[in-house]
């Protein structure tokens, strides 16, 4: 017998069969492993059930939302309850203007220049998954949007309403068919609510629009400012307010009469309205006083808007040879500030602009 064979025989004789204690330890270890796995499975199932329940609550609330902006917020809330997504966007076509858009989880730069589906217009039927690639310098940046899922929103009559898009920042992520299906369910559920909210918004606009100038009226202004201030505080967004009026407009009315003065005011309002972005809300809050509520905007944005408005009316004259001039007060919402506080600061800034010589804008102080 060789040495190698003898060593193997000797080792075989020394290796005793597992004892009862060894088997018990092994069984306990296996039981512990199974319990750990079961605990993780139960925890994951509970988390999924909670997210599903929360998403279903959002979906059930959609039908009761007739305020357009509130509805879009709820759609975004429901969409981001689907696991795996970091940001969401709803884009809706608007007749005669730029599309309306609401975002969640995006930086201001991403919201200003949102990722595209690459479809070049209306989306084709069914979901589209898009991957975004970056240069070597940005490859390691985990905050960049890596891909998106786009779902078309099509009305019951077959017309295109817009799209619902969700985005992820995890490199290499791909949404599962189950998660795509969950997003499609949200899209289908929100379509009737969007159509109802649009009809309600159109009816309200007719009742809340100033007939002379085409701007929203004072009641609508205060309601919208309160809602936008609450929304900005809730989601930590920027909000700017611009209040302006025509310099010495009372003398114009005294000189040419109120009917002719109304005609001048309507012409001025048309030029002012042409400078306002589709996302902004322009209102007539007094005889010759206007306000512009500017979501997602700063005092710099409002200052640029005022400068455009100044340029738009600079060439206008009134009957008798007078020139149209405007002054404005500008304020940006502070953390914890109410709509009333924001309005008071902008209004005080307008009075300060008048005191400083008119035909200018003044920024609000704290």
C-alpha positions in Angstrom: 0.0 0.0 0.0 1.4 3.3 -1.0 1.8 6.2 1.5 -0.9 8.3 -0.2 -3.5 5.5 0.1 -2.5 4.7 3.7 -3.0 8.4 4.6 -6.4 8.5 3.0 -7.5 5.3 4.9 -6.2 6.8 8.1 -8.1 10.0 7.6 -11.2 8.1 6.8 -11.0 6.2 10.0 -10.5 9.4 12.0 -13.6 11.2 10.5 -16.4 10.2 12.7 -20.1 10.5 11.6 -22.0 13.6 12.6 -23.2 13.5 16.2 -26.7 14.3 17.3 -25.5 17.7 18.6 -23.9 18.5 15.2 -27.2 17.7 13.5 -29.1 19.8 15.9 -26.8 22.8 15.3 -27.1 22.4 11.6 -30.9 22.2 11.8 -31.0 25.3 14.0 -28.8 27.2 11.5 -31.1 26.1 8.6 -34.2 27.2 10.6 -32.6 30.6 11.4 -31.8 31.1 7.7 -35.3 30.2 6.7 -36.8 32.5 9.3 -34.5 35.4 8.2 -35.6 34.8 4.6 -39.2 34.6 5.6 -38.9 37.8 7.6 -37.4 39.7 4.7 -40.1 38.4 2.4 -42.8 39.4 4.8 -41.2 42.9 5.2 -41.0 43.3 1.4 -44.5 42.1 1.0 -45.8 44.5 3.7 -43.9 47.4 2.1 -45.3 46.6 -1.3 -48.8 46.3 0.2 -48.5 49.7 1.9 -47.2 51.4 -1.3 -50.1 49.7 -3.3 -52.6 50.9 -0.7 -51.3 54.4 -0.8 -51.2 54.5 -4.6 -54.8 53.2 -4.6 -55.8 56.0 -2.3 -54.2 58.5 -4.6 -56.0 57.0 -7.6 -59.4 57.0 -5.8 -58.8 60.7 -4.9 -58.3 61.6 -8.6 -61.9 61.6 -9.4 -62.7 64.1 -6.7 -60.1 66.6 -7.9 -61.5 69.3 -10.1 -58.9 71.9 -9.4 -56.4 71.5 -12.3 -53.2 72.1 -10.4 -54.3 70.0 -7.5 -55.1 67.2 -9.8 -51.7 67.3 -11.4 -50.1 67.1 -8.0 -52.1 64.0 -7.1 -51.2 62.3 -10.4 -47.5 62.9 -9.6 -48.0 61.7 -6.0 -49.6 58.5 -7.3 -46.9 57.9 -10.0 -44.0 58.2 -7.6 -45.5 55.6 -5.3 -44.5 53.1 -8.0 -41.1 51.7 -6.9 -37.9 52.4 -8.9 -38.6 55.9 -10.1 -37.1 59.1 -8.8 -38.9 61.9 -10.7 -42.1 62.4 -12.6 -43.6 64.8 -15.1 -47.1 65.4 -16.5 -47.3 67.4 -19.8 -50.7 68.4 -21.2 -51.4 70.1 -24.5 -53.1 73.5 -24.3 -55.1 75.0 -27.1 -53.4 78.1 -28.5 -50.4 78.1 -26.1 -47.5 76.2 -24.7 -48.1 72.8 -23.0 -48.9 72.9 -19.3 -46.3 70.9 -17.3 -46.0 69.8 -13.7 -42.9 68.0 -12.3 -41.8 66.3 -9.1 -38.3 65.2 -8.0 -36.5 67.3 -10.7 -34.0 70.0 -10.2 -34.9 73.5 -11.5 -32.6 72.9 -14.5 -34.2 69.6 -15.3 -37.7 71.1 -15.0 -36.7 74.0 -17.3 -35.3 71.6 -19.9 -36.9 68.2 -19.2 -35.7 65.0 -20.8 -37.4 64.1 -24.1 -39.0 60.9 -25.3 -37.3 61.4 -28.6 -40.6 60.7 -30.4 -40.7 64.2 -31.9 -44.3 65.1 -31.3 -47.2 63.1 -30.1 -46.3 59.8 -28.6 -47.3 56.6 -30.4 -49.7 54.2 -28.6 -48.2 52.3 -25.7 -45.3 53.0 -23.3 -41.9 54.1 -24.5 -38.7 53.5 -22.5 -35.8 55.8 -23.2 -32.2 55.5 -22.0 -30.0 58.6 -21.7 -26.2 58.4 -22.2 -23.6 60.9 -21.0 -20.0 61.6 -21.7 -17.1 60.1 -19.7 -17.0 63.1 -17.4 -20.5 62.6 -16.2 -20.6 58.8 -16.2 -20.0 58.5 -12.5 -22.6 61.1 -11.5 -25.4 59.2 -9.8 -27.7 62.3 -9.7 -28.2 62.4 -13.5 -31.4 61.0 -15.0 -30.5 57.8 -16.7 -33.8 56.8 -18.3 -37.5 57.5 -18.6 -40.8 55.8 -19.1 -43.3 57.8 -21.2 -47.0 56.9 -21.3 -49.3 58.8 -23.7 -52.6 60.3 -22.3 -55.3 59.8 -24.9 -58.9 61.0 -24.3 -61.9 58.8 -24.6 -62.6 60.4 -28.0 -59.1 59.4 -29.2 -57.4 62.9 -29.1 -54.0 63.3 -27.5 -54.1 65.1 -24.1 -50.4 64.8 -23.3 -48.1 62.4 -21.5 -47.1 61.0 -18.1 -43.4 60.4 -17.7 -41.4 58.8 -14.9 -37.6 58.9 -14.6 -34.8 57.0 -12.8 -31.3 58.0 -11.8 -29.9 54.5 -11.1 -27.5 53.3 -13.8 -28.6 50.1 -15.5 -32.1 50.2 -14.1 -35.0 48.9 -16.3 -38.6 49.0 -15.1 -40.3 45.6 -14.8 -43.5 44.9 -16.8 -45.4 45.0 -13.5 -44.2 48.5 -12.7 -44.9 49.7 -16.3 -48.4 48.2 -15.9 -48.9 50.2 -12.6 -47.9 53.4 -14.4 -50.3 52.6 -17.3 -53.1 52.1 -14.7 -52.4 55.6 -13.3 -52.4 57.1 -16.8 -55.8 55.5 -17.7 -57.3 56.5 -14.3 -56.3 60.1 -14.5 -57.6 60.8 -18.1 -61.3 61.3 -17.1 -60.2 63.4 -14.2 -58.1 65.6 -16.4 -60.9 66.1 -18.9 -63.3 67.1 -16.0 -60.8 69.4 -14.5 -60.2 71.1 -17.8 -64.0 71.7 -18.3 -64.2 73.1 -14.8 -61.2 75.3 -15.3 -62.7 76.7 -18.6 -66.0 77.4 -16.8 -64.2 79.2 -14.0 -62.1 81.2 -16.4 -65.2 82.6 -18.0 -66.6 83.6 -14.7 -63.2 84.9 -13.3 -61.9 86.8 -16.3 -62.0 90.6 -16.5 -64.0 91.4 -19.6 -62.2 94.6 -20.4 -58.6 93.4 -20.2 -58.7 89.6 -20.6 -56.8 89.2 -17.3 -58.1 87.2 -14.4 -60.1 89.2 -11.9 -59.3 90.1 -8.3 -61.1 87.2 -6.7 -59.2 84.7 -8.8 -55.9 86.5 -8.0 -56.3 86.1 -4.3 -57.4 82.4 -4.5 -54.6 81.5 -6.9 -51.9 83.4 -4.9 -53.0 81.5 -1.7 -52.9 78.2 -3.5 -49.6 78.8 -5.1 -48.0 80.0 -1.9 -49.2 76.8 -0.1 -47.9 74.7 -2.9 -44.5 76.4 -3.0 -44.1 76.0 0.8 -45.2 72.3 0.6 -42.8 71.3 -2.1 -40.0 73.9 -1.4 -40.5 75.7 -4.7 -39.8 79.3 -5.7 -42.6 81.8 -6.2 -42.4 85.4 -7.3 -45.1 88.1 -7.4 -45.1 91.2 -9.6 -47.6 94.0 -9.0 -47.7 97.0 -11.4 -49.9 99.9 -12.4 -49.9 102.7 -15.0 -48.2 105.9 -13.9 -50.6 108.8 -13.6 -53.5 107.0 -15.3 -56.0 109.1 -13.3 -55.0 112.2 -15.2 -55.5 110.3 -18.5 -59.1 109.5 -17.5 -59.7 113.1 -16.3 -58.3 114.4 -19.7 -60.0 112.1 -22.2 -62.8 110.5 -20.2 -63.3 107.1 -18.8 -64.6 105.4 -22.0 -61.5 106.5 -23.9 -59.4 105.6 -20.9 -60.8 102.1 -20.9 -59.8 101.8 -24.5 -56.3 102.7 -23.6 -56.3 100.3 -20.7 -57.4 97.5 -22.9 -54.6 98.2 -25.4 -52.0 98.3 -22.6 -53.3 95.1 -21.1 -53.0 93.3 -24.5 -49.4 94.3 -24.7 -48.7 93.3 -21.1 -50.5 89.9 -21.6 -48.3 89.1 -24.6 -45.2 89.2 -22.4 -46.5 86.9 -19.8 -45.4 83.2 -19.9 -48.0 80.5 -20.2 -47.1 79.2 -16.7 -47.6 82.6 -15.1 -51.0 84.0 -14.0 -51.8 87.6 -14.9 -54.7 89.3 -13.1 -56.3 92.8 -12.9 -56.6 93.6 -9.2 -57.7 97.2 -9.5 -58.7 100.0 -11.9 -55.3 100.2 -13.6 -53.4 97.8 -11.3 -52.2 94.4 -12.4 -50.4 91.4 -10.8 -48.5 88.5 -12.2 -48.1 85.3 -10.1 -44.9 83.5 -11.2 -44.5 79.9 -10.0 -41.0 78.4 -10.1 -39.6 82.0 -10.4 -37.3 84.4 -8.6 -37.1 88.2 -8.3 -34.7 88.1 -11.2 -37.3 86.4 -13.4 -39.9 88.9 -12.4 -37.5 91.8 -13.1 -36.9 90.5 -16.6 -40.6 90.2 -17.1 -41.1 93.9 -16.0 -38.4 95.0 -18.4 -40.2 93.2 -21.3 -43.4 94.9 -20.3 -41.8 98.3 -20.1 -40.4 97.8 -23.6 -43.8 96.6 -24.9 -45.6 99.8 -23.8 -42.8 102.3 -24.3 -44.0 103.2 -27.8 -47.6 103.7 -26.8 -49.2 107.1 -26.6 -52.6 108.2 -25.2 -55.0 110.6 -26.9 -53.5 114.0 -26.4 -49.9 112.9 -26.8 -49.2 111.4 -23.4 -46.9 108.4 -23.1 -47.7 105.2 -21.2 -45.4 104.4 -18.3 -45.6 101.7 -15.7 -44.2 101.0 -12.2 -43.9 97.8 -10.3 -43.2 96.1 -7.0 -41.5 92.7 -7.0 -41.3 90.1 -4.1 -40.2 86.5 -3.8 -41.9 84.1 -1.3 -39.9 83.5 1.9 -39.9 80.2 3.8 -43.0 80.1 6.0 -44.5 83.2 4.5 -48.2 83.5 3.7 -49.8 84.7 0.5 -50.9 87.8 2.4 -47.4 88.6 3.5 -46.0 88.2 0.0 -48.7 90.5 -1.4 -48.1 93.2 1.2 -44.3 93.2 0.5 -44.8 93.5 -3.3 -47.5 96.2 -2.8 -45.1 98.2 -0.5 -42.4 97.8 -3.1 -44.8 99.3 -5.7 -45.4 102.4 -3.6 -41.6 102.7 -3.1 -41.1 102.7 -6.9 -43.7 105.5 -7.2 -41.8 107.5 -4.5 -38.5 107.0 -6.3 -39.8 108.7 -9.5 -42.1 106.1 -11.2 -41.4 104.3 -14.5 -39.4 101.7 -12.6 -39.5 98.5 -10.6 -38.6 98.2 -6.9 -37.7 94.9 -5.1 -39.4 94.2 -1.8 -37.4 94.2 1.4 -37.8 91.8 4.3 
